[in-house]
């Protein structure tokens, strides 16, 4: 089973105490965003969890806790962009975040810290030339601290009349601009010893040496854990693509343990923060580090809890094989 922590919020920055408590207690509860009274309970035993992907813009609060995750295979997707407080109002100075990135890479290795320069947006302030200067500066600073950078271009989302494009004053990134930026960024990345790929993009940029990313990637976990992850018990078969994600997303299946409107990074392009009022209410009292849920508590009079521990669902049926053929290494 792969844990995504989390596409919906920044767990390392805002909920690291909660995550530590979940690991110590050995399980986590997750509400169904479409049917909130449906709660799924999953084991967090290292014997069951094949890997954890931490998504973050600032993992500093978690750095002192990493020893608690020593029994897990894990890596970080660390977003580090060009934007100032007009677009990302809740973040520290980018020079400080670069130092945190390098500190994290020094602790766990550059192969376990992936740099994300996304989403790329263009408007009156953030021109293609601005984005390239920022990308070059950050890439030069991170040389030796990561093996890969992932880019993407901003997409439009509409939530109850709220337009992401209007929020950041953009009309999107035209095809010719995408190709121009991709070609230049690929050259900069390669000069700094980094592979480069795109997240959930349909555009083919392979001529620039840019592949389609799998941000939740079984191959990374196989390298970290020295094993092969299979969806079948009797023979090796690669873990399936996550059908719950967008068509262009190449990630494998995972269980996301986060909850929307629980991240105060203040990113105006964020699709997971749909209500500032709900965000304030959640962070003021509903995000309890002692709860089994990231936000709120299980109410036995209302909630229906399905315990997947020992029974599993389609997303946690994975098996570890050794590299020497199809000999079963460890069943999970």
SERO-4910 file (N, C-alpha, C, O; in steps of 0.05 Angstrom, whole numbers):
BEGIN
 pado doro    nc1    nc2    nc3   cac1   cac2   cac3    cc1    cc2    cc3    oc1    oc2    oc3
  Unk    A     17    -24      0      0      0      0     18     25      0     37     27     15
  Unk    A     11     44    -17     25     69    -19      8     91     -6    -16     93    -12
  Unk    A     20    107     11      7    129     24     15    155     12     39    161      8
  Unk    A     -4    172      4      0    199     -6     -6    218     16    -28    219     26
  Unk    A     14    234     24     11    252     47     21    280     41     43    287     50
  Unk    A      7    296     27    -19    291     15    -22    311     -8    -12    334     -6
  Unk    A    -37    304    -29    -43    323    -50    -63    344    -40    -65    365    -53
  Unk    A    -77    339    -18    -98    357     -9    -89    378     11   -103    397     16
  Unk    A    -65    374     22    -55    393     43    -25    388     47    -14    369     37
  Unk    A    -13    406     62     16    404     68     19    392     95     21    406    115
  Unk    A     20    365     96     22    351    122     49    357    135     49    362    159
  Unk    A     72    356    121     97    361    135     98    388    149    109    391    171
  Unk    A     86    409    137     88    435    149     67    439    171     74    449    192
  Unk    A     42    432    166     21    439    184     11    416    202     -3    421    222
  Unk    A     17    392    195      5    369    209     25    348    215     18    324    215
  Unk    A     50    355    219     71    335    224     66    321    251     72    297    254
  Unk    A     57    336    272     51    323    297     29    302    294     30    280    306
  Unk    A      8    309    279    -13    289    273     -2    265    259     -9    242    266
  Unk    A     15    269    239     27    247    224     44    229    243     43    204    241
  Unk    A     59    241    260     75    226    279     58    209    297     64    186    303
  Unk    A     36    221    307     17    206    324      4    183    309      0    161    321
  Unk    A     -2    187    284    -14    165    268      5    141    265     -2    118    267
  Unk    A     31    148    260     51    126    258     54    112    284     56     87    285
  Unk    A     54    126    306     57    114    332     33     96    339     37     75    351
  Unk    A      9    105    332    -15     89    338    -20     67    317    -34     47    322
  Unk    A     -7     69    294     -8     48    274    -31     47    255    -35     27    241
  Unk    A    -48     68    255    -70     68    236    -79     97    231    -72    115    246
  Unk    A    -94    101    209   -104    127    202   -132    124    191   -139    104    178
  Unk    A   -149    144    197   -176    144    186   -178    166    164   -166    187    167
  Unk    A   -193    160    143   -195    178    120   -224    180    112   -237    160    107
  Unk    A   -235    205    112   -262    209    103   -263    208     72   -244    215     58
  Unk    A   -285    199     62   -291    201     33   -300    229     27   -321    238     37
  Unk    A   -285    244     11   -292    272      5   -320    275     -7   -333    295     -4
  Unk    A   -329    255    -22   -355    256    -35   -378    248    -16   -400    258    -19
  Unk    A   -372    230      3   -391    221     22   -378    221     50   -369    201     59
  Unk    A   -378    245     62   -362    249     86   -368    231    110   -351    228    128
  Unk    A   -392    219    111   -397    201    134   -385    173    130   -386    157    148
  Unk    A   -374    168    106   -360    143    101   -330    147    108   -316    163     97
  Unk    A   -321    131    127   -293    133    137   -279    107    133   -290     85    140
  Unk    A   -256    108    121   -240     84    117   -216     84    136   -203    104    140
  Unk    A   -212     61    149   -189     58    168   -168     40    156   -173     18    147
  Unk    A   -143     51    156   -121     36    143    -98     33    164    -93     50    180
  Unk    A    -85     10    162    -61      5    178    -38     21    168    -35     25    144
  Unk    A    -22     31    186      3     45    179     27     29    188     49     39    191
  Unk    A     23      3    192     46    -14    199     66    -15    176     58    -16    153
  Unk    A     92    -14    183    113    -16    162    111    -42    146    121    -44    124
  Unk    A     98    -62    157     94    -87    143     73    -85    121     72   -102    103
  Unk    A     56    -65    123     35    -61    104     40    -38     85     34    -40     61
  Unk    A     52    -17     95     57      7     79     83      3     63    105      1     74
  Unk    A     80      3     36    103     -1     19    118     25     14    142     25      7
  Unk    A    105     48     19    119     73     15    101     97     22     76     94     22
  Unk    A    113    119     29     99    144     34    110    166     17    135    170     16
  Unk    A     93    181      4    101    205    -11     91    229      5     68    233      9
  Unk    A    110    246     14    104    271     28    105    293      7    125    298     -6
  Unk    A     82    308      5     80    331    -12     82    356      5     67    358     25
  Unk    A    100    375     -2    104    397     16    116    421      2    129    418    -19
  Unk    A    112    445     13    126    468      5    146    478     27    162    496     23
  Unk    A    144    465     50    162    472     72    162    450     93    145    450    111
  Unk    A    180    431     91    180    408    110    195    413    136    199    395    151
  Unk    A    203    438    142    220    444    165    209    432    191    224    421    206
  Unk    A    182    433    197    173    422    222    177    392    225    176    381    247
  Unk    A    180    378    202    182    349    203    211    339    205    216    316    210
  Unk    A    230    357    201    258    348    199    267    334    225    283    315    224
  Unk    A    258    344    248    267    332    273    252    306    279    259    292    298
  Unk    A    233    298    262    217    274    267    224    251    249    213    230    251
  Unk    A    243    255    231    248    235    210    256    208    220    251    188    207
  Unk    A    268    207    244    276    181    255    251    163    259    254    139    258
  Unk    A    228    175    264    204    160    269    195    145    244    178    127    245
  Unk    A    205    153    220    197    141    195    219    123    184    219    116    160
  Unk    A    238    116    200    262    101    191    254     73    181    269     61    165
  Unk    A    232     62    190    223     35    181    207     36    155    199     15    145
  Unk    A    203     60    144    187     63    120    205     71     96    226     84    100
  Unk    A    197     64     72    208     76     48    191    102     43    167    101     42
  Unk    A    205    124     40    190    149     36    207    168     20    232    166     19
  Unk    A    194    186      6    208    208     -7    190    233     -7    166    231     -1
  Unk    A    202    256    -13    188    281    -12    185    293    -40    204    292    -57
  Unk    A    162    303    -46    157    320    -69    156    349    -57    137    358    -45
  Unk    A    178    364    -62    182    390    -50    178    412    -72    194    414    -90
  Unk    A    156    427    -69    150    448    -88    165    474    -81    163    483    -58
  Unk    A    180    484   -100    197    508    -95    195    524   -121    207    517   -142
  Unk    A    180    546   -120    173    561   -144    185    589   -144    201    596   -127
  Unk    A    177    604   -164    188    631   -168    171    653   -154    179    676   -155
  Unk    A    148    646   -142    128    666   -135    133    679   -108    145    667    -90
  Unk    A    124    704   -107    126    719    -82    100    717    -67     82    701    -72
  Unk    A     97    735    -47     73    735    -30     47    742    -43     26    737    -32
  Unk    A     48    753    -68     24    758    -82     10    733    -92    -14    733    -97
  Unk    A     25    712    -95     15    686   -104     16    665    -82     -3    648    -80
  Unk    A     37    665    -66     41    645    -45     45    661    -19     68    665    -10
  Unk    A     23    670     -7     25    689     15     34    678     42     43    693     59
  Unk    A     33    651     45     39    640     71     66    627     74     72    614     94
  Unk    A     84    631     54    110    617     54    132    634     64    131    659     63
  Unk    A    153    621     74    177    635     82    192    645     57    186    638     35
  Unk    A    212    661     62    230    671     40    241    647     25    249    627     37
  Unk    A    242    649     -2    251    627    -18    280    619    -13    287    596    -16
  Unk    A    296    638     -5    324    631      2    325    613     26    342    595     28
  Unk    A    307    618     46    305    601     69    296    573     61    305    553     72
  Unk    A    276    572     43    266    546     34    287    530     19    288    506     21
  Unk    A    303    544      3    325    530    -10    344    518     10    353    495      6
  Unk    A    350    532     31    367    521     52    354    496     65    368    477     71
  Unk    A    328    498     70    314    475     81    314    451     62    318    428     71
  Unk    A    311    456     36    313    435     16    340    421     18    341    396     19
  Unk    A    361    437     19    388    425     19    393    410     45    407    390     46
  Unk    A    382    420     67    385    407     93    371    380     92    382    360    101
  Unk    A    347    379     81    332    354     79    347    334     62    349    310     69
  Unk    A    357    343     39    371    325     21    397    315     34    404    292     29
  Unk    A    410    331     50    433    322     65    427    301     85    444    284     92
  Unk    A    402    301     96    394    282    116    386    255    104    393    234    115
  Unk    A    371    256     82    360    231     71    370    223     44    364    201     34
  Unk    A    385    241     31    396    236      4    381    250    -18    356    252    -17
  Unk    A    395    260    -38    382    275    -60    363    258    -76    345    269    -89
  Unk    A    366    232    -76    348    214    -91    320    212    -79    302    201    -91
  Unk    A    317    223    -54    291    221    -40    279    249    -37    260    252    -21
  Unk    A    289    269    -50    277    296    -50    274    305    -78    294    312    -91
  Unk    A    249    305    -88    244    313   -116    235    343   -116    218    351   -100
  Unk    A    247    358   -133    240    386   -135    217    389   -155    217    378   -176
  Unk    A    197    405   -146    174    412   -163    175    442   -169    174    458   -150
  Unk    A    176    449   -194    173    477   -202    147    479   -217    145    479   -241
  Unk    A    125    479   -200     99    479   -212     78    490   -193     82    488   -168
  Unk    A     57    501   -203     51    504   -232     65    529   -243     69    549   -229
  Unk    A     72    528   -268     83    552   -282     59    568   -293     43    558   -308
  Unk    A     58    593   -284     38    612   -294     51    636   -306     73    644   -298
  Unk    A     38    649   -324     48    673   -337     27    695   -334      4    691   -340
  Unk    A     37    719   -326     19    743   -325     37    767   -328     60    765   -336
  Unk    A     26    791   -321     41    815   -324     67    816   -308     86    829   -317
  Unk    A     68    803   -286     93    802   -269    110    778   -276    135    781   -278
  Unk    A     98    755   -279    113    731   -282    114    724   -312     98    708   -322
  Unk    A    134    736   -325    138    732   -354    154    706   -358    165    695   -339
  Unk    A    156    697   -383    173    674   -389    202    679   -380    215    661   -370
  Unk    A    211    703   -385    239    709   -377    243    708   -347    263    699   -337
  Unk    A    223    718   -333    224    717   -303    225    688   -294    242    681   -277
  Unk    A    208    672   -305    207    644   -296    233    630   -302    243    613   -286
  Unk    A    245    636   -325    271    623   -332    293    632   -314    310    616   -306
  Unk    A    294    658   -307    315    667   -288    312    654   -261    331    645   -249
  Unk    A    287    652   -251    282    639   -225    289    610   -226    302    599   -208
  Unk    A    281    596   -248    287    568   -250    317    563   -251    327    545   -238
  Unk    A    332    580   -265    361    577   -267    374    581   -239    392    567   -232
  Unk    A    364    601   -225    375    607   -198    371    584   -179    389    576   -165
  Unk    A    346    574   -178    340    552   -160    355    527   -168    366    513   -151
  Unk    A    355    521   -194    369    497   -203    399    497   -196    410    477   -188
  Unk    A    411    521   -199    439    523   -192    444    519   -162    463    506   -154
  Unk    A    426    530   -146    427    526   -117    424    497   -108    436    487    -90
  Unk    A    406    483   -123    399    455   -115    416    434   -129    412    410   -125
  Unk    A    436    443   -144    454    425   -158    467    406   -137    481    416   -119
  Unk    A    463    380   -140    474    361   -121    455    354    -98    460    335    -83
  Unk    A    433    368    -96    413    363    -74    388    349    -84    371    341    -68
  Unk    A    386    345   -110    363    330   -121    371    318   -148    390    327   -161
  Unk    A    358    297   -155    364    284   -181    343    291   -202    347    284   -226
  Unk    A    321    304   -194    299    308   -214    283    333   -207    280    340   -184
  Unk    A    274    346   -228    255    368   -225    230    362   -242    232    352   -265
  Unk    A    207    368   -231    182    364   -245    169    391   -250    167    407   -231
  Unk    A    160    396   -274    147    421   -281    118    415   -290    112    393   -299
  Unk    A    101    435   -288     74    433   -300     65    462   -306     76    481   -295
  Unk    A     45    464   -323     34    490   -330      6    492   -318     -9    473   -316
  Unk    A      0    516   -309    -24    520   -293    -49    512   -309    -51    517   -333
  Unk    A    -68    499   -295    -93    491   -306   -116    507   -293   -114    516   -271
  Unk    A   -137    510   -308   -161    524   -298   -178    505   -281   -183    482   -289
  Unk    A   -186    514   -258   -206    500   -242   -227    521   -234   -221    544   -230
  Unk    A   -252    512   -233   -274    529   -224   -288    516   -201   -298    494   -203
  Unk    A   -289    531   -178   -303    521   -155   -324    541   -146   -317    562   -135
  Unk    A   -349    536   -152   -370    554   -145   -366    582   -154   -372    601   -140
  Unk    A   -356    584   -179   -352    611   -191   -324    622   -186   -317    642   -198
  Unk    A   -308    609   -170   -280    617   -166   -262    606   -188   -260    581   -191
  Unk    A   -250    623   -203   -232    615   -225   -203    617   -216   -194    637   -207
  Unk    A   -188    595   -220   -159    596   -214   -146    616   -232   -128    631   -222
  Unk    A   -153    617   -257   -141    636   -275   -145    665   -266   -126    681   -265
  Unk    A   -169    672   -258   -175    699   -248   -160    704   -222   -151    727   -217
  Unk    A   -156    683   -205   -143    687   -180   -114    697   -183   -104    711   -166
  Unk    A   -101    688   -205    -73    695   -209    -69    713   -233    -46    719   -241
  Unk    A    -91    722   -246    -88    740   -268    -75    729   -293    -57    742   -304
  Unk    A    -82    705   -301    -70    693   -324    -91    683   -344   -114    680   -337
  Unk    A    -82    680   -368    -99    668   -389    -89    640   -396    -96    629   -417
  Unk    A    -71    629   -379    -60    603   -385    -33    606   -398    -22    628   -400
  Unk    A    -22    584   -407      5    584   -420      1    572   -448     -6    548   -450
  Unk    A      5    588   -468      0    579   -496     20    557   -504     41    555   -491
  Unk    A     13    542   -524     30    520   -533     58    528   -540     77    515   -533
  Unk    A     61    551   -554     87    559   -562    104    568   -538    128    565   -537
  Unk    A     90    580   -517    104    587   -493    112    562   -477    134    562   -465
  Unk    A     95    542   -477    102    517   -463    127    505   -476    145    496   -461
  Unk    A    129    505   -502    152    493   -516    177    509   -511    198    498   -506
  Unk    A    174    536   -511    198    553   -506    208    548   -478    232    544   -474
  Unk    A    191    549   -458    199    545   -430    210    517   -426    231    514   -413
  Unk    A    197    497   -437    206    470   -433    234    466   -445    251    453   -432
  Unk    A    239    476   -468    266    472   -480    287    485   -464    308    473   -459
  Unk    A    282    510   -454    302    524   -438    306    511   -411    329    508   -401
  Unk    A    284    503   -398    286    491   -372    300    463   -373    315    456   -355
  Unk    A    295    448   -394    308    423   -398    338    427   -399    353    412   -387
  Unk    A    347    447   -414    376    452   -416    388    459   -389    409    450   -382
  Unk    A    374    476   -374    383    485   -348    384    461   -329    404    457   -314
  Unk    A    363    445   -329    362    421   -311    385    402   -317    399    393   -298
  Unk    A    390    396   -342    411    377   -350    438    389   -343    456    374   -334
  Unk    A    442    415   -345    467    427   -338    473    424   -308    496    424   -299
  Unk    A    452    421   -292    454    419   -263    450    390   -254    444    386   -230
  Unk    A    453    371   -272    452    343   -264    425    332   -257    423    313   -241
  Unk    A    404    344   -267    376    336   -261    362    325   -285    364    337   -307
  Unk    A    347    303   -281    327    296   -301    303    315   -298    300    328   -277
  Unk    A    287    316   -319    264    334   -318    240    320   -331    242    307   -351
  Unk    A    217    324   -318    192    312   -328    169    331   -323    172    351   -309
  Unk    A    145    324   -333    122    340   -330    100    325   -315     98    301   -317
  Unk    A     85    340   -299     64    328   -282     37    333   -295     28    355   -299
  Unk    A     24    310   -303     -4    311   -313     -7    330   -336    -26    345   -337
  Unk    A     12    329   -355     10    345   -379      7    327   -403     20    307   -406
  Unk    A    -12    335   -421    -16    320   -446      5    326   -467     10    310   -484
  Unk    A     17    349   -465     36    358   -486     60    340   -486     71    331   -465
  Unk    A     70    333   -510     93    316   -514    118    333   -517    121    348   -536
  Unk    A    135    332   -497    160    348   -496    185    330   -497    206    338   -489
  Unk    A    181    306   -507    203    286   -507    227    295   -524    249    288   -518
  Unk    A    222    312   -544    244    322   -561    264    339   -545    286    343   -553
  Unk    A    255    349   -521    273    364   -504    285    347   -481    298    357   -464
  Unk    A    279    321   -482    288    303   -461    271    304   -436    280    298   -414
  Unk    A    245    311   -440    226    314   -418    206    291   -419    192    288   -439
  Unk    A    205    275   -398    186    252   -397    161    260   -382    159    282   -370
  Unk    A    141    242   -382    117    246   -366    123    234   -338    133    212   -336
  Unk    A    117    250   -318    124    242   -290    104    222   -279     81    221   -287
  Unk    A    115    206   -260     98    191   -242    106    201   -214    125    191   -202
  Unk    A     91    220   -204     99    233   -179     96    213   -155    112    214   -136
  Unk    A     77    196   -157     75    173   -139     85    149   -155     71    139   -173
  Unk    A    109    140   -150    124    123   -168    134     98   -154    151     99   -136
  Unk    A    124     75   -163    133     50   -151    162     44   -156    175     31   -140
  Unk    A    172     54   -178    201     49   -185    219     63   -165    240     53   -159
  Unk    A    211     87   -156    227    101   -135    227     84   -110    248     81    -97
  Unk    A    204     74   -102    202     58    -77    218     32    -80    229     22    -61
  Unk    A    219     21   -104    234     -3   -109    264      2   -105    278    -14    -93
  Unk    A    273     25   -115    302     32   -111    308     37    -81    328     28    -71
  Unk    A    290     52    -68    294     58    -40    294     33    -23    311     29     -5
  Unk    A    274     16    -28    270     -8    -11    285    -33    -20    284    -53     -6
  Unk    A    298    -32    -43    312    -55    -53    294    -79    -58    300   -101    -50
  Unk    A    271    -74    -71    252    -95    -76    237    -88   -102    242    -68   -114
  Unk    A    218   -106   -109    200   -100   -131    171   -101   -119    165   -118   -103
  Unk    A    155    -82   -127    128    -80   -117    109    -91   -139    109    -81   -162
  Unk    A     93   -110   -132     75   -123   -151     47   -122   -141     41   -123   -117
  Unk    A     28   -121   -160      0   -122   -153    -10   -150   -151    -33   -155   -143
  Unk    A      6   -170   -160     -1   -198   -159     17   -212   -139     41   -206   -137
  Unk    A      7   -232   -126     22   -248   -107     39   -269   -120     61   -275   -110
  Unk    A     30   -281   -142     43   -304   -153     65   -297   -173     83   -313   -178
  Unk    A     64   -273   -185     84   -264   -204     85   -234   -204     67   -220   -195
  Unk    A    107   -223   -214    110   -194   -215     93   -181   -236     93   -189   -259
  Unk    A     78   -161   -228     63   -144   -246     62   -116   -234     54   -113   -211
  Unk    A     70    -96   -249     73    -69   -239     47    -59   -227     25    -66   -237
  Unk    A     49    -42   -206     25    -31   -194     10    -14   -214     22     -2   -232
  Unk    A    -16    -13   -211    -34     -1   -230    -34     30   -229    -28     41   -208
  Unk    A    -40     42   -251    -44     71   -252    -68     79   -235    -88     64   -233
  Unk    A    -66    102   -222    -88    111   -205   -110    123   -222   -107    145   -233
  Unk    A   -132    108   -225   -154    117   -242   -170    140   -230   -186    153   -244
  Unk    A   -165    146   -204   -179    168   -191   -167    195   -199   -179    216   -194
  Unk    A   -143    195   -210   -130    220   -218   -137    227   -247   -150    212   -261
  Unk    A   -129    251   -255   -134    260   -283   -122    240   -303   -103    226   -298
  Unk    A   -134    241   -327   -125    222   -348    -95    225   -354    -82    205   -359
  Unk    A    -85    249   -353    -57    254   -360    -38    246   -337    -13    244   -341
  Unk    A    -48    241   -313    -32    234   -290    -22    205   -293    -39    187   -299
  Unk    A      3    200   -289     15    173   -291     20    160   -264     33    139   -264
  Unk    A     12    172   -243     18    162   -216      5    134   -212    -16    128   -224
  Unk    A     18    118   -195      6     92   -188    -15     97   -166    -17    119   -155
  Unk    A    -31     77   -160    -52     79   -140    -40     84   -113    -19     73   -105
  Unk    A    -53    102    -98    -45    108    -70    -69    116    -55    -91    121    -66
  Unk    A    -66    117    -28    -87    126    -11    -79    153      1    -60    155     15
  Unk    A    -95    173     -6    -89    200      4   -102    204     31   -126    199     35
  Unk    A    -85    212     51    -95    213     79   -101    242     87   -106    247    111
  Unk    A   -100    261     68   -104    289     75   -134    297     73   -151    280     69
  Unk    A   -139    323     77   -166    334     75   -164    363     64   -146    377     72
  Unk    A   -182    371     47   -181    398     36   -185    419     57   -195    414     79
  Unk    A   -178    444     50   -181    467     67   -168    464     94   -180    470    115
  Unk    A   -143    453     94   -128    450    119    -99    459    115    -82    452    131
  Unk    A    -93    474     94    -66    483     88    -66    514     87    -81    526     72
  Unk    A    -48    526    102    -46    556    103    -22    567     88    -12    588     94
  Unk    A    -13    552     67      9    563     51      0    587     34     17    603     26
  Unk    A    -26    590     30    -36    614     17    -31    615    -13    -28    637    -24
  Unk    A    -31    592    -26    -26    591    -55    -52    598    -70    -71    583    -68
  Unk    A    -51    619    -85    -76    628    -98    -85    609   -121   -108    611   -130
  Unk    A    -67    592   -130    -74    573   -151    -83    546   -140    -88    528   -155
  Unk    A    -85    543   -114    -90    517   -101   -119    508   -107   -138    523   -103
  Unk    A   -121    483   -116   -147    471   -121   -159    458    -95   -183    452    -95
  Unk    A   -142    454    -75   -151    441    -50   -160    460    -29   -171    452     -8
  Unk    A   -156    486    -33   -166    506    -14   -189    521    -29   -184    538    -46
  Unk    A   -213    514    -22   -236    525    -36   -251    546    -20   -268    560    -31
  Unk    A   -245    548      6   -259    566     24   -241    576     46   -232    560     62
  Unk    A   -235    602     46   -218    613     67   -232    611     94   -219    608    115
  Unk    A   -258    613     94   -273    611    119   -271    583    131   -266    580    155
  Unk    A   -274    563    114   -272    535    123   -243    529    131   -239    515    151
  Unk    A   -224    540    117   -196    536    124   -190    547    152   -178    534    169
  Unk    A   -199    572    158   -195    584    184   -209    567    206   -197    563    227
  Unk    A   -233    558    200   -248    542    220   -234    515    225   -232    507    248
  Unk    A   -225    503    204   -211    477    208   -185    480    224   -180    464    242
  Unk    A   -169    500    217   -143    503    231   -147    513    259   -129    509    276
  Unk    A   -169    527    264   -173    538    291   -180    518    312   -176    522    336
  Unk    A   -192    495    303   -201    476    324   -207    448    315   -209    430    332
  Unk    A   -210    444    289   -218    418    279   -195    399    273   -198    375    271
  Unk    A   -171    411    269   -147    395    263   -133    388    289   -116    403    298
  Unk    A   -141    366    301   -131    357    327   -109    337    323   -114    315    311
  Unk    A    -84    342    332    -63    323    328    -68    295    340    -56    276    332
  Unk    A    -86    294    359    -92    269    372   -114    253    358   -119    230    365
  Unk    A   -127    265    338   -150    251    325   -139    231    305   -117    234    294
  Unk    A   -155    211    299   -147    192    278   -152    203    250   -141    194    231
  Unk    A   -169    224    249   -174    239    224   -157    264    223   -152    276    244
  Unk    A   -148    272    200   -132    296    199   -149    320    207   -139    339    220
  Unk    A   -174    320    199   -192    342    206   -218    331    218   -232    315    206
  Unk    A   -224    339    243   -248    330    256   -243    304    271   -220    294    273
  Unk    A   -265    292    281   -263    267    296   -285    248    286   -305    256    275
  Unk    A   -280    223    290   -300    203    283   -323    204    303   -319    202    327
  Unk    A   -347    207    292   -371    207    309   -386    180    305   -398    176    284
  Unk    A   -385    162    324   -397    136    320   -427    136    316   -438    116    306
  Unk    A   -440    158    322   -469    160    318   -476    167    289   -499    164    281
  Unk    A   -457    177    275   -462    187    247   -444    172    227   -453    164    206
  Unk    A   -419    170    234   -399    159    214   -400    129    212   -405    115    232
  Unk    A   -396    119    188   -394     91    183   -365     84    177   -355     92    156
  Unk    A   -352     71    195   -323     65    193   -320     37    181   -329     17    192
  Unk    A   -306     36    159   -299     10    147   -269      5    153   -252     20    144
  Unk    A   -264    -16    167   -237    -23    176   -224    -40    155   -231    -64    151
  Unk    A   -204    -29    141   -190    -44    120   -166    -60    130   -153    -74    115
  Unk    A   -160    -57    155   -136    -71    166   -141   -101    166   -160   -111    178
  Unk    A   -124   -114    151   -126   -143    149   -144   -153    127   -143   -176    120
  Unk    A   -160   -135    116   -178   -142     94   -169   -129     68   -170   -141     46
  Unk    A   -161   -103     69   -151    -89     46   -173    -80     27   -196    -88     30
  Unk    A   -165    -63      9   -182    -56    -14   -164    -57    -39   -141    -65    -37
  Unk    A   -175    -49    -61   -160    -52    -86   -134    -36    -86   -116    -42   -102
  Unk    A   -132    -16    -69   -107      1    -70    -86     -9    -51    -63      1    -52
  Unk    A    -92    -28    -33    -70    -37    -15    -63    -67    -19    -52    -79     -1
  Unk    A    -71    -78    -42    -63   -105    -48    -37   -105    -63    -37   -106    -88
  Unk    A    -15   -102    -50     11   -102    -62     30   -121    -48     26   -127    -24
  Unk    A     49   -131    -63     67   -152    -53     96   -144    -60    101   -133    -81
  Unk    A    114   -151    -42    143   -144    -47    157   -169    -56    156   -191    -44
  Unk    A    171   -166    -79    187   -188    -90    217   -180    -88    224   -156    -90
  Unk    A    234   -200    -86    262   -195    -88    270   -190   -117    255   -197   -135
  Unk    A    294   -179   -121    303   -174   -148    312   -199   -163    316   -198   -188
  Unk    A    316   -221   -149    327   -245   -162    305   -262   -175    306   -286   -172
  Unk    A    286   -250   -189    265   -265   -202    239   -260   -188    234   -239   -177
  Unk    A    221   -280   -189    194   -277   -178    191   -290   -150    169   -295   -142
  Unk    A    213   -294   -137    211   -305   -110    199   -284    -92    208   -261    -91
  Unk    A    179   -292    -77    165   -273    -59    184   -263    -37    195   -279    -23
  Unk    A    187   -237    -35    206   -226    -15    191   -222     11    200   -231     32
  Unk    A    169   -208     10    153   -204     34    124   -197     26    119   -178     12
  Unk    A    105   -213     36     78   -207     31     68   -185     49     74   -184     72
  Unk    A     52   -166     37     41   -144     53     11   -142     48     -3   -125     59
***
